[in-house]
Amino acid sequence: MTGFDASPYAALSAVMFFIGVGGVILRRNPLIMLMSIELMFNAANLALVAFSRAWVNNAGHVFVFLVVTVAAAEAAIALAIVVALFRRSTNVDVDEVARLRG
């Protein structure tokens, strides 16, 4: 053990994650929801790196690269959907996504 204390990082990660959950649940704007999902991904990455450092192995770093890859793909696809929604109407609500059907 290196004597690394991961508890402050775990607490910060939990706070970040719950702020992201609150943003997804409470806000109806798709851009705010995407930013909240990205905040949750970053909170998970922070926890993975902190625990990987505390337990002196590199498995957490590998998972962080996987999460970053998934987050990049999610951002590209979701932003394309949001742009398609904004082109159809000026007032965009998440509940109006059914308009994209054929």
Residue pairs with C-beta under 8 A, 6 or more apart in sequence:
1 56
2 53
2 54
2 56
4 53
4 54
5 54
6 50
6 51
6 53
6 54
9 46
9 47
9 49
9 50
10 47
10 50
10 51
12 46
13 43
13 44
13 46
13 47
13 50
14 43
14 47
16 39
16 40
16 42
16 43
16 46
17 39
17 40
17 43
17 44
19 36
19 39
20 36
20 37
20 38
20 39
20 40
20 43
21 36
21 40
22 36
23 32
23 33
23 35
23 36
23 39
24 33
24 36
24 37
24 40
27 33
27 36
28 93
28 94
28 95
29 92
29 94
30 78
30 81
30 82
30 85
30 92
30 94
31 82
33 94
34 75
34 78
34 79
34 82
37 74
37 78
38 71
38 75
41 67
41 68
41 70
41 71
44 67
45 64
45 67
45 68
48 60
48 61
48 63
48 64
48 67
49 60
49 61
49 64
50 60
51 60
52 58
52 59
52 60
52 61
53 60
81 97
81 100
82 92
84 100
85 92
85 96
85 97
85 99
85 100
86 92
88 99
88 100
89 96
89 99
